[in-house]
C-alpha cells in the first residue's frame, strides 16, 4: 500500500512538473512574447553598437588632438610670438609630374590663320 502511494505521488509530482514546464515554454513561444524578445534583443544590440561607436569617436578625437599637437609643434604654432619658425626646406629636385612645373606652350586655335 505504501509503495503504491509513493509511486502515485511521484507520478503526480512528475506530471505537475512536466505540465508546468510545457505551459511555460508555450507561453514563451506565443507571437507576442517572440516579438517582445526580438525587440529586447534589438535594443540590446543597438545599445552595444552605440557604445562601440562612442568609444570609436572618442578614440578618433584623442588621435586628432594628438596629431594637432604634433603638427603645432612641427610648424611652431605654439612658439612665442617674438620667435619665428625656421626657414622652410625646398625639394632638391623639382617634381616634374607636378602641374606647376610643367611648361606649357600656347598654340593658336584660329582656323583662319596661315600655318
Backbone as XML, in Angstrom:
<?xml version="1.0"?>
<chain id="A" units="angstrom">
  <residue number="1" name="UNK">
    <atom name="N" x="0.812" y="-1.188" z="0.000"/>
    <atom name="CA" x="0.000" y="0.000" z="0.000"/>
    <atom name="C" x="0.861" y="1.260" z="0.000"/>
  </residue>
  <residue number="2" name="UNK">
    <atom name="N" x="1.903" y="1.239" z="0.843"/>
    <atom name="CA" x="2.780" y="2.387" z="0.930"/>
    <atom name="C" x="3.504" y="2.616" z="-0.397"/>
  </residue>
  <residue number="3" name="UNK">
    <atom name="N" x="3.923" y="1.508" z="-1.055"/>
    <atom name="CA" x="4.614" y="1.638" z="-2.333"/>
    <atom name="C" x="3.701" y="2.270" z="-3.378"/>
  </residue>
  <residue number="4" name="UNK">
    <atom name="N" x="2.473" y="1.855" z="-3.418"/>
    <atom name="CA" x="1.541" y="2.410" z="-4.394"/>
    <atom name="C" x="1.332" y="3.908" z="-4.163"/>
  </residue>
  <residue number="5" name="UNK">
    <atom name="N" x="1.203" y="4.313" z="-2.916"/>
    <atom name="CA" x="1.029" y="5.723" z="-2.587"/>
    <atom name="C" x="2.267" y="6.520" z="-2.983"/>
  </residue>
  <residue number="6" name="UNK">
    <atom name="N" x="3.446" y="5.954" z="-2.709"/>
    <atom name="CA" x="4.689" y="6.624" z="-3.074"/>
    <atom name="C" x="4.763" y="6.839" z="-4.584"/>
  </residue>
  <residue number="7" name="UNK">
    <atom name="N" x="4.517" y="5.796" z="-5.352"/>
    <atom name="CA" x="4.626" y="5.909" z="-6.811"/>
    <atom name="C" x="3.519" y="6.788" z="-7.396"/>
  </residue>
  <residue number="8" name="UNK">
    <atom name="N" x="2.338" y="6.728" z="-6.793"/>
    <atom name="CA" x="1.257" y="7.600" z="-7.245"/>
    <atom name="C" x="1.635" y="9.064" z="-7.026"/>
  </residue>
  <residue number="9" name="UNK">
    <atom name="N" x="2.160" y="9.375" z="-5.836"/>
    <atom name="CA" x="2.572" y="10.745" z="-5.519"/>
    <atom name="C" x="3.722" y="11.183" z="-6.426"/>
  </residue>
  <residue number="10" name="UNK">
    <atom name="N" x="4.666" y="10.289" z="-6.656"/>
    <atom name="CA" x="5.785" y="10.607" z="-7.548"/>
    <atom name="C" x="5.273" y="10.881" z="-8.961"/>
  </residue>
  <residue number="11" name="UNK">
    <atom name="N" x="4.345" y="10.106" z="-9.453"/>
    <atom name="CA" x="3.774" y="10.304" z="-10.785"/>
    <atom name="C" x="3.019" y="11.624" z="-10.885"/>
  </residue>
  <residue number="12" name="UNK">
    <atom name="N" x="2.244" y="11.951" z="-9.857"/>
    <atom name="CA" x="1.503" y="13.211" z="-9.848"/>
    <atom name="C" x="2.481" y="14.389" z="-9.850"/>
  </residue>
  <residue number="13" name="UNK">
    <atom name="N" x="3.538" y="14.312" z="-9.037"/>
    <atom name="CA" x="4.524" y="15.393" z="-8.979"/>
    <atom name="C" x="5.228" y="15.548" z="-10.334"/>
  </residue>
  <residue number="14" name="UNK">
    <atom name="N" x="5.595" y="14.433" z="-10.957"/>
    <atom name="CA" x="6.246" y="14.498" z="-12.268"/>
    <atom name="C" x="5.298" y="15.087" z="-13.308"/>
  </residue>
  <residue number="15" name="UNK">
    <atom name="N" x="4.041" y="14.724" z="-13.242"/>
    <atom name="CA" x="3.058" y="15.267" z="-14.181"/>
    <atom name="C" x="2.861" y="16.765" z="-14.005"/>
  </residue>
  <residue number="16" name="UNK">
    <atom name="N" x="2.774" y="17.217" z="-12.754"/>
    <atom name="CA" x="2.621" y="18.652" z="-12.486"/>
    <atom name="C" x="3.861" y="19.404" z="-12.967"/>
  </residue>
  <residue number="17" name="UNK">
    <atom name="N" x="5.048" y="18.847" z="-12.680"/>
    <atom name="CA" x="6.293" y="19.486" z="-13.108"/>
    <atom name="C" x="6.372" y="19.575" z="-14.641"/>
  </residue>
  <residue number="18" name="UNK">
    <atom name="N" x="6.043" y="18.485" z="-15.330"/>
    <atom name="CA" x="6.104" y="18.472" z="-16.792"/>
    <atom name="C" x="5.077" y="19.432" z="-17.389"/>
  </residue>
  <residue number="19" name="UNK">
    <atom name="N" x="3.875" y="19.453" z="-16.827"/>
    <atom name="CA" x="2.835" y="20.353" z="-17.324"/>
    <atom name="C" x="3.249" y="21.813" z="-17.147"/>
  </residue>
  <residue number="20" name="UNK">
    <atom name="N" x="3.839" y="22.124" z="-15.994"/>
    <atom name="CA" x="4.302" y="23.488" z="-15.745"/>
    <atom name="C" x="5.388" y="23.883" z="-16.746"/>
  </residue>
  <residue number="21" name="UNK">
    <atom name="N" x="6.339" y="22.970" z="-17.003"/>
    <atom name="CA" x="7.407" y="23.248" z="-17.956"/>
    <atom name="C" x="6.858" y="23.469" z="-19.358"/>
  </residue>
  <residue number="22" name="UNK">
    <atom name="N" x="5.941" y="22.621" z="-19.774"/>
    <atom name="CA" x="5.359" y="22.724" z="-21.122"/>
    <atom name="C" x="4.567" y="24.024" z="-21.255"/>
  </residue>
  <residue number="23" name="UNK">
    <atom name="N" x="3.776" y="24.368" z="-20.261"/>
    <atom name="CA" x="2.998" y="25.616" z="-20.316"/>
    <atom name="C" x="3.914" y="26.843" z="-20.358"/>
  </residue>
  <residue number="24" name="UNK">
    <atom name="N" x="4.998" y="26.810" z="-19.588"/>
    <atom name="CA" x="5.943" y="27.924" z="-19.594"/>
    <atom name="C" x="6.574" y="28.080" z="-20.981"/>
  </residue>
  <residue number="25" name="UNK">
    <atom name="N" x="6.966" y="26.966" z="-21.610"/>
    <atom name="CA" x="7.546" y="27.021" z="-22.957"/>
    <atom name="C" x="6.525" y="27.506" z="-23.976"/>
  </residue>
  <residue number="26" name="UNK">
    <atom name="N" x="5.275" y="27.069" z="-23.841"/>
    <atom name="CA" x="4.236" y="27.507" z="-24.770"/>
    <atom name="C" x="3.986" y="29.005" z="-24.655"/>
  </residue>
  <residue number="27" name="UNK">
    <atom name="N" x="4.045" y="29.538" z="-23.430"/>
    <atom name="CA" x="3.876" y="30.973" z="-23.250"/>
    <atom name="C" x="5.047" y="31.751" z="-23.856"/>
  </residue>
  <residue number="28" name="UNK">
    <atom name="N" x="6.248" y="31.173" z="-23.801"/>
    <atom name="CA" x="7.410" y="31.835" z="-24.393"/>
    <atom name="C" x="7.336" y="31.847" z="-25.918"/>
  </residue>
  <residue number="29" name="UNK">
    <atom name="N" x="6.620" y="30.911" z="-26.491"/>
    <atom name="CA" x="6.560" y="30.793" z="-27.943"/>
    <atom name="C" x="5.333" y="31.466" z="-28.560"/>
  </residue>
  <residue number="30" name="UNK">
    <atom name="N" x="4.586" y="32.231" z="-27.787"/>
    <atom name="CA" x="3.461" y="32.960" z="-28.365"/>
    <atom name="C" x="4.009" y="34.111" z="-29.212"/>
  </residue>
  <residue number="31" name="UNK">
    <atom name="N" x="3.269" y="34.545" z="-30.227"/>
    <atom name="CA" x="3.767" y="35.626" z="-31.090"/>
    <atom name="C" x="4.096" y="36.910" z="-30.329"/>
  </residue>
  <residue number="32" name="UNK">
    <atom name="N" x="3.312" y="37.244" z="-29.318"/>
    <atom name="CA" x="3.576" y="38.457" z="-28.553"/>
    <atom name="C" x="4.909" y="38.366" z="-27.824"/>
  </residue>
  <residue number="33" name="UNK">
    <atom name="N" x="5.161" y="37.218" z="-27.175"/>
    <atom name="CA" x="6.426" y="37.055" z="-26.455"/>
    <atom name="C" x="7.614" y="36.993" z="-27.407"/>
  </residue>
  <residue number="34" name="UNK">
    <atom name="N" x="7.435" y="36.335" z="-28.554"/>
    <atom name="CA" x="8.524" y="36.289" z="-29.531"/>
    <atom name="C" x="8.846" y="37.696" z="-30.036"/>
  </residue>
  <residue number="35" name="UNK">
    <atom name="N" x="7.806" y="38.505" z="-30.271"/>
    <atom name="CA" x="8.031" y="39.881" z="-30.715"/>
    <atom name="C" x="8.724" y="40.695" z="-29.624"/>
  </residue>
  <residue number="36" name="UNK">
    <atom name="N" x="8.324" y="40.493" z="-28.380"/>
    <atom name="CA" x="8.954" y="41.216" z="-27.271"/>
    <atom name="C" x="10.415" y="40.801" z="-27.112"/>
  </residue>
  <residue number="37" name="UNK">
    <atom name="N" x="10.699" y="39.510" z="-27.250"/>
    <atom name="CA" x="12.077" y="39.044" z="-27.157"/>
    <atom name="C" x="12.928" y="39.625" z="-28.286"/>
  </residue>
  <residue number="38" name="UNK">
    <atom name="N" x="12.368" y="39.661" z="-29.507"/>
    <atom name="CA" x="13.105" y="40.223" z="-30.641"/>
    <atom name="C" x="13.368" y="41.714" z="-30.419"/>
  </residue>
  <residue number="39" name="UNK">
    <atom name="N" x="12.383" y="42.427" z="-29.892"/>
    <atom name="CA" x="12.560" y="43.853" z="-29.625"/>
    <atom name="C" x="13.633" y="44.070" z="-28.562"/>
  </residue>
  <residue number="40" name="UNK">
    <atom name="N" x="13.633" y="43.249" z="-27.520"/>
    <atom name="CA" x="14.654" y="43.378" z="-26.476"/>
    <atom name="C" x="16.049" y="43.106" z="-27.024"/>
  </residue>
  <residue number="41" name="UNK">
    <atom name="N" x="16.172" y="42.082" z="-27.877"/>
    <atom name="CA" x="17.473" y="41.770" z="-28.477"/>
    <atom name="C" x="17.930" y="42.921" z="-29.366"/>
  </residue>
  <residue number="42" name="UNK">
    <atom name="N" x="17.004" y="43.517" z="-30.122"/>
    <atom name="CA" x="17.356" y="44.636" z="-30.995"/>
    <atom name="C" x="17.805" y="45.843" z="-30.165"/>
  </residue>
  <residue number="43" name="UNK">
    <atom name="N" x="17.129" y="46.108" z="-29.063"/>
    <atom name="CA" x="17.529" y="47.214" z="-28.190"/>
    <atom name="C" x="18.917" y="46.986" z="-27.591"/>
  </residue>
  <residue number="44" name="UNK">
    <atom name="N" x="19.172" y="45.749" z="-27.156"/>
    <atom name="CA" x="20.487" y="45.429" z="-26.606"/>
    <atom name="C" x="21.573" y="45.612" z="-27.659"/>
  </residue>
  <residue number="45" name="UNK">
    <atom name="N" x="21.304" y="45.139" z="-28.883"/>
    <atom name="CA" x="22.280" y="45.286" z="-29.957"/>
    <atom name="C" x="22.498" y="46.764" z="-30.285"/>
  </residue>
  <residue number="46" name="UNK">
    <atom name="N" x="21.437" y="47.552" z="-30.280"/>
    <atom name="CA" x="21.558" y="48.985" z="-30.525"/>
    <atom name="C" x="22.394" y="49.680" z="-29.465"/>
  </residue>
  <residue number="47" name="UNK">
    <atom name="N" x="22.198" y="49.308" z="-28.218"/>
    <atom name="CA" x="22.982" y="49.903" z="-27.129"/>
    <atom name="C" x="24.455" y="49.526" z="-27.252"/>
  </residue>
  <residue number="48" name="UNK">
    <atom name="N" x="24.718" y="48.254" z="-27.585"/>
    <atom name="CA" x="26.109" y="47.836" z="-27.761"/>
    <atom name="C" x="26.759" y="48.590" z="-28.914"/>
  </residue>
  <residue number="49" name="UNK">
    <atom name="N" x="26.020" y="48.739" z="-30.017"/>
    <atom name="CA" x="26.548" y="49.440" z="-31.181"/>
    <atom name="C" x="26.809" y="50.915" z="-30.850"/>
  </residue>
  <residue number="50" name="UNK">
    <atom name="N" x="25.889" y="51.518" z="-30.112"/>
    <atom name="CA" x="26.060" y="52.927" z="-29.723"/>
    <atom name="C" x="27.286" y="53.094" z="-28.827"/>
  </residue>
  <residue number="51" name="UNK">
    <atom name="N" x="27.483" y="52.179" z="-27.905"/>
    <atom name="CA" x="28.644" y="52.250" z="-27.020"/>
    <atom name="C" x="29.943" y="52.103" z="-27.804"/>
  </residue>
  <residue number="52" name="UNK">
    <atom name="N" x="29.959" y="51.178" z="-28.768"/>
    <atom name="CA" x="31.162" y="50.989" z="-29.581"/>
    <atom name="C" x="31.416" y="52.201" z="-30.454"/>
  </residue>
  <residue number="53" name="UNK">
    <atom name="N" x="30.359" y="52.785" z="-31.006"/>
    <atom name="CA" x="30.523" y="53.980" z="-31.833"/>
    <atom name="C" x="31.033" y="55.145" z="-30.993"/>
  </residue>
  <residue number="54" name="UNK">
    <atom name="N" x="30.554" y="55.259" z="-29.771"/>
    <atom name="CA" x="31.022" y="56.316" z="-28.878"/>
    <atom name="C" x="32.493" y="56.113" z="-28.538"/>
  </residue>
  <residue number="55" name="UNK">
    <atom name="N" x="32.879" y="54.868" z="-28.244"/>
    <atom name="CA" x="34.287" y="54.584" z="-27.960"/>
    <atom name="C" x="35.156" y="54.918" z="-29.170"/>
  </residue>
  <residue number="56" name="UNK">
    <atom name="N" x="34.679" y="54.562" z="-30.365"/>
    <atom name="CA" x="35.429" y="54.857" z="-31.587"/>
    <atom name="C" x="35.570" y="56.360" z="-31.774"/>
  </residue>
  <residue number="57" name="UNK">
    <atom name="N" x="34.496" y="57.109" z="-31.558"/>
    <atom name="CA" x="34.535" y="58.562" z="-31.717"/>
    <atom name="C" x="35.509" y="59.188" z="-30.718"/>
  </residue>
  <residue number="58" name="UNK">
    <atom name="N" x="35.515" y="58.699" z="-29.498"/>
    <atom name="CA" x="36.445" y="59.225" z="-28.501"/>
    <atom name="C" x="37.890" y="58.914" z="-28.878"/>
  </residue>
  <residue number="59" name="UNK">
    <atom name="N" x="38.133" y="57.724" z="-29.418"/>
    <atom name="CA" x="39.481" y="57.378" z="-29.868"/>
    <atom name="C" x="39.911" y="58.272" z="-31.017"/>
  </residue>
  <residue number="60" name="UNK">
    <atom name="N" x="39.000" y="58.530" z="-31.945"/>
    <atom name="CA" x="39.331" y="59.397" z="-33.080"/>
    <atom name="C" x="39.636" y="60.805" z="-32.600"/>
  </residue>
  <residue number="61" name="UNK">
    <atom name="N" x="38.833" y="61.322" z="-31.690"/>
    <atom name="CA" x="39.081" y="62.674" z="-31.159"/>
    <atom name="C" x="40.418" y="62.754" z="-30.435"/>
  </residue>
  <residue number="62" name="UNK">
    <atom name="N" x="40.752" y="61.727" z="-29.666"/>
    <atom name="CA" x="42.042" y="61.729" z="-28.969"/>
    <atom name="C" x="43.184" y="61.695" z="-29.977"/>
  </residue>
  <residue number="63" name="UNK">
    <atom name="N" x="43.049" y="60.887" z="-31.031"/>
    <atom name="CA" x="44.075" y="60.841" z="-32.068"/>
    <atom name="C" x="44.205" y="62.166" z="-32.801"/>
  </residue>
  <residue number="64" name="UNK">
    <atom name="N" x="43.065" y="62.816" z="-33.060"/>
    <atom name="CA" x="43.102" y="64.119" z="-33.728"/>
    <atom name="C" x="43.811" y="65.152" z="-32.856"/>
  </residue>
  <residue number="65" name="UNK">
    <atom name="N" x="43.500" y="65.166" z="-31.577"/>
    <atom name="CA" x="44.137" y="66.132" z="-30.675"/>
    <atom name="C" x="45.639" y="65.887" z="-30.600"/>
  </residue>
  <residue number="66" name="UNK">
    <atom name="N" x="46.027" y="64.618" z="-30.548"/>
    <atom name="CA" x="47.455" y="64.301" z="-30.504"/>
    <atom name="C" x="48.141" y="64.739" z="-31.798"/>
  </residue>
  <residue number="67" name="UNK">
    <atom name="N" x="47.521" y="64.477" z="-32.943"/>
    <atom name="CA" x="48.115" y="64.857" z="-34.232"/>
    <atom name="C" x="48.178" y="66.377" z="-34.370"/>
  </residue>
  <residue number="68" name="UNK">
    <atom name="N" x="47.151" y="67.085" z="-33.913"/>
    <atom name="CA" x="47.175" y="68.547" z="-33.955"/>
    <atom name="C" x="48.324" y="69.097" z="-33.111"/>
  </residue>
  <residue number="69" name="UNK">
    <atom name="N" x="48.542" y="68.477" z="-31.963"/>
    <atom name="CA" x="49.655" y="68.916" z="-31.115"/>
    <atom name="C" x="50.986" y="68.657" z="-31.814"/>
  </residue>
  <residue number="70" name="UNK">
    <atom name="N" x="51.131" y="67.504" z="-32.457"/>
    <atom name="CA" x="52.362" y="67.202" z="-33.175"/>
    <atom name="C" x="52.583" y="68.200" z="-34.308"/>
  </residue>
  <residue number="71" name="UNK">
    <atom name="N" x="51.532" y="68.489" z="-35.069"/>
    <atom name="CA" x="51.655" y="69.448" z="-36.167"/>
    <atom name="C" x="51.935" y="70.852" z="-35.642"/>
  </residue>
  <residue number="72" name="UNK">
    <atom name="N" x="51.322" y="71.228" z="-34.548"/>
    <atom name="CA" x="51.580" y="72.536" z="-33.946"/>
    <atom name="C" x="53.028" y="72.668" z="-33.523"/>
  </residue>
  <residue number="73" name="UNK">
    <atom name="N" x="53.582" y="71.601" z="-32.949"/>
    <atom name="CA" x="54.995" y="71.632" z="-32.569"/>
    <atom name="C" x="55.888" y="71.703" z="-33.801"/>
  </residue>
  <residue number="74" name="UNK">
    <atom name="N" x="55.551" y="70.931" z="-34.829"/>
    <atom name="CA" x="56.379" y="70.906" z="-36.032"/>
    <atom name="C" x="56.337" y="72.233" z="-36.778"/>
  </residue>
  <residue number="75" name="UNK">
    <atom name="N" x="55.202" y="72.899" z="-36.784"/>
    <atom name="CA" x="55.061" y="74.161" z="-37.503"/>
    <atom name="C" x="55.382" y="75.372" z="-36.642"/>
  </residue>
  <residue number="76" name="UNK">
    <atom name="N" x="55.604" y="75.163" z="-35.381"/>
    <atom name="CA" x="55.940" y="76.265" z="-34.485"/>
    <atom name="C" x="54.743" y="77.117" z="-34.130"/>
  </residue>
  <residue number="77" name="UNK">
    <atom name="N" x="53.556" y="76.560" z="-34.159"/>
    <atom name="CA" x="52.355" y="77.339" z="-33.843"/>
    <atom name="C" x="52.244" y="77.644" z="-32.357"/>
  </residue>
  <residue number="78" name="UNK">
    <atom name="N" x="52.874" y="76.820" z="-31.543"/>
    <atom name="CA" x="52.809" y="77.036" z="-30.099"/>
    <atom name="C" x="53.972" y="77.875" z="-29.596"/>
  </residue>
  <residue number="79" name="UNK">
    <atom name="N" x="54.853" y="78.314" z="-30.503"/>
    <atom name="CA" x="56.020" y="79.104" z="-30.102"/>
    <atom name="C" x="55.577" y="80.515" z="-29.730"/>
  </residue>
  <residue number="80" name="UNK">
    <atom name="N" x="56.379" y="81.220" z="-28.928"/>
    <atom name="CA" x="56.048" y="82.617" z="-28.594"/>
    <atom name="C" x="56.021" y="83.472" z="-29.859"/>
  </residue>
  <residue number="81" name="UNK">
    <atom name="N" x="55.320" y="84.591" z="-29.801"/>
    <atom name="CA" x="55.123" y="85.450" z="-30.960"/>
    <atom name="C" x="56.443" y="86.050" z="-31.451"/>
  </residue>
  <residue number="82" name="UNK">
    <atom name="N" x="57.366" y="86.390" z="-30.554"/>
    <atom name="CA" x="58.609" y="87.017" z="-30.973"/>
    <atom name="C" x="59.581" y="86.024" z="-31.625"/>
  </residue>
  <residue number="83" name="UNK">
    <atom name="N" x="59.306" y="84.740" z="-31.495"/>
    <atom name="CA" x="60.170" y="83.722" z="-32.091"/>
    <atom name="C" x="59.491" y="83.156" z="-33.327"/>
  </residue>
  <residue number="84" name="UNK">
    <atom name="N" x="60.126" y="83.287" z="-34.478"/>
    <atom name="CA" x="59.554" y="82.792" z="-35.723"/>
    <atom name="C" x="60.065" y="81.394" z="-36.018"/>
  </residue>
  <residue number="85" name="UNK">
    <atom name="N" x="59.283" y="80.598" z="-36.723"/>
    <atom name="CA" x="59.766" y="79.266" z="-37.085"/>
    <atom name="C" x="60.911" y="79.363" z="-38.084"/>
  </residue>
  <residue number="86" name="UNK">
    <atom name="N" x="61.713" y="78.312" z="-38.180"/>
    <atom name="CA" x="62.861" y="78.280" z="-39.083"/>
    <atom name="C" x="62.418" y="78.303" z="-40.540"/>
  </residue>
  <residue number="87" name="UNK">
    <atom name="N" x="63.383" y="78.523" z="-41.447"/>
    <atom name="CA" x="63.031" y="78.581" z="-42.862"/>
    <atom name="C" x="62.530" y="77.226" z="-43.359"/>
  </residue>
  <residue number="88" name="UNK">
    <atom name="N" x="61.687" y="77.286" z="-44.361"/>
    <atom name="CA" x="61.160" y="76.056" z="-44.926"/>
    <atom name="C" x="62.205" y="75.392" z="-45.802"/>
  </residue>
  <residue number="89" name="UNK">
    <atom name="N" x="62.108" y="74.092" z="-45.898"/>
    <atom name="CA" x="63.005" y="73.342" z="-46.767"/>
    <atom name="C" x="62.322" y="73.149" z="-48.110"/>
  </residue>
  <residue number="90" name="UNK">
    <atom name="N" x="63.115" y="73.248" z="-49.166"/>
    <atom name="CA" x="62.583" y="73.021" z="-50.505"/>
    <atom name="C" x="63.177" y="71.735" z="-51.064"/>
  </residue>
  <residue number="91" name="UNK">
    <atom name="N" x="62.446" y="71.123" z="-51.947"/>
    <atom name="CA" x="62.919" y="69.883" z="-52.544"/>
    <atom name="C" x="64.150" y="70.166" z="-53.398"/>
  </residue>
  <residue number="92" name="UNK">
    <atom name="N" x="65.132" y="69.261" z="-53.372"/>
    <atom name="CA" x="66.348" y="69.437" z="-54.152"/>
    <atom name="C" x="66.078" y="69.252" z="-55.642"/>
  </residue>
  <residue number="93" name="UNK">
    <atom name="N" x="65.157" y="68.389" z="-55.979"/>
    <atom name="CA" x="64.811" y="68.116" z="-57.373"/>
    <atom name="C" x="63.362" y="68.498" z="-57.567"/>
  </residue>
  <residue number="94" name="UNK">
    <atom name="N" x="63.102" y="69.236" z="-58.633"/>
    <atom name="CA" x="61.723" y="69.617" z="-58.895"/>
    <atom name="C" x="60.932" y="68.394" z="-59.317"/>
  </residue>
  <residue number="95" name="UNK">
    <atom name="N" x="59.715" y="68.363" z="-58.912"/>
    <atom name="CA" x="58.832" y="67.253" z="-59.258"/>
    <atom name="C" x="58.233" y="67.531" z="-60.624"/>
  </residue>
  <residue number="96" name="UNK">
    <atom name="N" x="58.667" y="66.789" z="-61.629"/>
    <atom name="CA" x="58.213" y="67.065" z="-62.988"/>
    <atom name="C" x="56.768" y="66.640" z="-63.221"/>
  </residue>
  <residue number="97" name="UNK">
    <atom name="N" x="56.232" y="65.799" z="-62.356"/>
    <atom name="CA" x="54.841" y="65.396" z="-62.544"/>
    <atom name="C" x="53.864" y="66.394" z="-61.935"/>
  </residue>
  <residue number="98" name="UNK">
    <atom name="N" x="54.382" y="67.351" z="-61.176"/>
    <atom name="CA" x="53.536" y="68.364" z="-60.572"/>
    <atom name="C" x="53.155" y="69.383" z="-61.648"/>
  </residue>
  <residue number="99" name="UNK">
    <atom name="N" x="51.883" y="69.732" z="-61.793"/>
    <atom name="CA" x="51.444" y="70.629" z="-62.860"/>
    <atom name="C" x="52.100" y="71.995" z="-62.836"/>
  </residue>
  <residue number="100" name="UNK">
    <atom name="N" x="52.547" y="72.484" z="-61.691"/>
    <atom name="CA" x="53.128" y="73.826" z="-61.665"/>
    <atom name="C" x="54.530" y="73.854" z="-62.278"/>
  </residue>
  <residue number="101" name="UNK">
    <atom name="N" x="55.152" y="72.674" z="-62.442"/>
    <atom name="CA" x="56.469" y="72.616" z="-63.047"/>
    <atom name="C" x="56.428" y="72.240" z="-64.530"/>
  </residue>
  <residue number="102" name="UNK">
    <atom name="N" x="55.273" y="71.933" z="-65.066"/>
    <atom name="CA" x="55.161" y="71.543" z="-66.465"/>
    <atom name="C" x="55.091" y="72.804" z="-67.308"/>
  </residue>
  <residue number="103" name="UNK">
    <atom name="N" x="55.982" y="72.887" z="-68.293"/>
    <atom name="CA" x="55.985" y="74.038" z="-69.192"/>
    <atom name="C" x="54.885" y="73.844" z="-70.213"/>
  </residue>
  <residue number="104" name="UNK">
    <atom name="N" x="54.102" y="74.857" z="-70.398"/>
    <atom name="CA" x="53.030" y="74.766" z="-71.384"/>
    <atom name="C" x="53.342" y="75.721" z="-72.521"/>
  </residue>
  <residue number="105" name="UNK">
    <atom name="N" x="53.110" y="75.278" z="-73.719"/>
    <atom name="CA" x="53.261" y="76.140" z="-74.884"/>
    <atom name="C" x="51.888" y="76.517" z="-75.354"/>
  </residue>
  <residue number="106" name="UNK">
    <atom name="N" x="51.770" y="77.732" z="-75.813"/>
    <atom name="CA" x="50.463" y="78.194" z="-76.256"/>
    <atom name="C" x="50.372" y="78.047" z="-77.760"/>
  </residue>
  <residue number="107" name="UNK">
    <atom name="N" x="49.283" y="77.521" z="-78.197"/>
    <atom name="CA" x="49.018" y="77.348" z="-79.615"/>
    <atom name="C" x="47.806" y="78.167" z="-79.990"/>
  </residue>
  <residue number="108" name="UNK">
    <atom name="N" x="47.859" y="78.693" z="-81.186"/>
    <atom name="CA" x="46.713" y="79.434" z="-81.674"/>
    <atom name="C" x="45.718" y="78.446" z="-82.241"/>
  </residue>
  <residue number="109" name="UNK">
    <atom name="N" x="44.496" y="78.601" z="-81.871"/>
    <atom name="CA" x="43.473" y="77.681" z="-82.348"/>
    <atom name="C" x="42.592" y="78.338" z="-83.395"/>
  </residue>
  <residue number="110" name="UNK">
    <atom name="N" x="43.091" y="79.378" z="-84.016"/>
    <atom name="CA" x="42.327" y="80.073" z="-85.048"/>
    <atom name="C" x="42.496" y="79.319" z="-86.367"/>
  </residue>
  <residue number="111" name="UNK">
    <atom name="N" x="41.409" y="78.830" z="-86.947"/>
    <atom name="CA" x="41.482" y="78.038" z="-88.180"/>
    <atom name="C" x="41.814" y="78.920" z="-89.394"/>
  </residue>
  <residue number="112" name="UNK">
    <atom name="N" x="41.555" y="80.186" z="-89.289"/>
    <atom name="CA" x="41.791" y="81.059" z="-90.436"/>
    <atom name="C" x="43.222" y="81.558" z="-90.529"/>
  </residue>
  <residue number="113" name="UNK">
    <atom name="N" x="44.027" y="81.231" z="-89.537"/>
    <atom name="CA" x="45.390" y="81.693" z="-89.524"/>
    <atom name="C" x="46.274" y="80.831" z="-90.436"/>
  </residue>
  <residue number="114" name="UNK">
    <atom name="N" x="47.197" y="81.449" z="-91.140"/>
    <atom name="CA" x="48.089" y="80.703" z="-92.013"/>
    <atom name="C" x="49.113" y="79.955" z="-91.172"/>
  </residue>
  <residue number="115" name="UNK">
    <atom name="N" x="49.417" y="78.776" z="-91.614"/>
    <atom name="CA" x="50.386" y="77.973" z="-90.858"/>
    <atom name="C" x="51.704" y="77.936" z="-91.556"/>
  </residue>
</chain>
